[in-house]
Amino acid sequence: MKKIFAIVLLAFVLFPSAYAQLLPSTGNVTIRGGEEIVVNFSIVNTQNETVFYTINYKAPYGWDINVTPSSGVVKEGGFRTINVQIHAPKSYGVSDFNLPIHVLLYDENGKIGDYVYTLHISYLSTPFYLFEIPWPESWGYWGTFLNVIITWVILTLVLYVLFPYLKKISKLTKTKIDDIIVEILHKPITTWVILYGITTALLTLPPLSLIFWLIIEIYNIIVVIILTWISYRIFKDIIIYYLFHLSRTKKGDLENVLIPILEKLGIVTIGTLGGLMILQVMGVNVGVLLASVGIAGVILGLAAQQTLGNFFSGLHILIDKAFRIGDIIMLENDDGVYKVLDVGVRSTRLYELFSNTVVFVPNSKLANTNIINFNRPNNKMKIRIDVSVSYGSDVEKVIKTLKEIALSHPKVLRDGDYEPVVIFREFGASSLNFSLYIWIDNVMEQWKVPSEIRERIVKVFRERGIEIPFPQVDVHIKPLKPGS
């Protein structure tokens, strides 16, 4: 009683202008499923007149909560103790919540104040165990602790025996995905069962009631880590695995470039979400944090605009399929002939065939450049070889000889539409000009094969007396008449 009077006196000293005070204004209680607890607070009247009060609150579904007396009067300078009787349900699980209790004050003229007493309730479910061993009564809560531990040890042993059988069953199926799922879930589920058993066992020990919140928080953090790990393994070992498998069947560049990029983005995303969930469990306001990160992201985006442009251009190149790794290409306004080595996040790596150099081209530049791809629509390539002979040559003999030379080369195609063709193109200033068209099935041979055919043309033309002229001009000087 002396303590209550001291509280009332303190209220008068500290809060002389308030109509009333709730002492304390907040409370914390830990309750188990099925238990009943009573907590109280006081309404202190700091005025020189009597006040009336009514109490409003809303109990969560399944909870039996009574606040008494729910209405009444508090005489001037006096106080009224309010009892909050809480009866918890026996639901399975661990949770907590805040219960706001509104105290409305009135005087003869009407409402004069609205005060809130906030009670934080940490709820612990009734401990689960398979059977109850009748330990000595003197053991008290230690008997419950042992029953819970024994239950979860048995369940852990069941999992230890069950998973090897699941692995054998999964291997009997045609698909590989069930094998991967069993392998992924084995250790995380076993770890979670052990963790949950230890946590529920510790929560049966009243001496640890002051740190129940810490035990639950550690449990929730580890659960988030386990879920993050499972998500990572499913993403990496199932989604990425089948994307690689799909890319091999499609013979594209997904396997070499796009899938590794998606894999890295996925890992970063999963890790970030897991980290945010851990922060939320620890009570950090994730919304404020995300807002700050969003502002920083805009700033970084502006600073790294060119880098981001190269990144998305690289994705555009891969999706558009302008070329694949290993293709031979030429770029607009560039005489170089390049082999595509790699499409990276920022740039594309090209190998210049004639100078033996590697060129790094920014993806944004490459995406806006006209590209000649020698490997499209396939690896076959049509080559034109120009040949000139003197005006006295036999045209039919020249055409026949050129076809024979082309067909004699082992790398020249000769079937159907790919048969060599000779065209008498034009009458030149000092020669008859022909064009020999041949097909080869490897673009990398587009320089070697024409060179070998030209060598063969020179040799055969000499043997058959076909002259290859050089440009010449006949100049006729007409004598001038005397006096002209």
Secondary structure, DSSP 8 states (H G I E B T S, - for coil): -HHHHHHHHHHHHH-TTSSEEEESSEEEEEEETT-EEEEEEEEEE-SSS-EEEEEE----TT-EEEEES-EEEE-TT-EEEEEEEEE----SSEEEEEEEEEEEEEETTEEEEEEEEEEEEEEE-----SS-----GGGTHHHHHHHHHHHHHHHHHHHHHHHHHHHHHHHTSS-SHHHHHHHHHHHHHHHHHHHHHHHHHHTT-GGGGGGHHHHHHHHHHHHHHHHHHHHHHHIIIIIHHHHHHHHHHHTSSIIIIIHHHHHHHHHHHHHHHHHHHHHHHTT--HHHHHHHHHHHHHHHHHHTHHHHHHHHHHHHHHHHTS--TT-EEEETT----EEEEEE-SSEEEEEETTTTEEEEEEHHHHHTS-EEETTSS-S-EEEEEEEEE-TTS-HHHHHHHHHHHHHHSTTS--SGGGS-EEEEEEE-SSSEEEEEEEEES-GGGTTHHHHHHHHHHHHHHHHTT----------------TT-
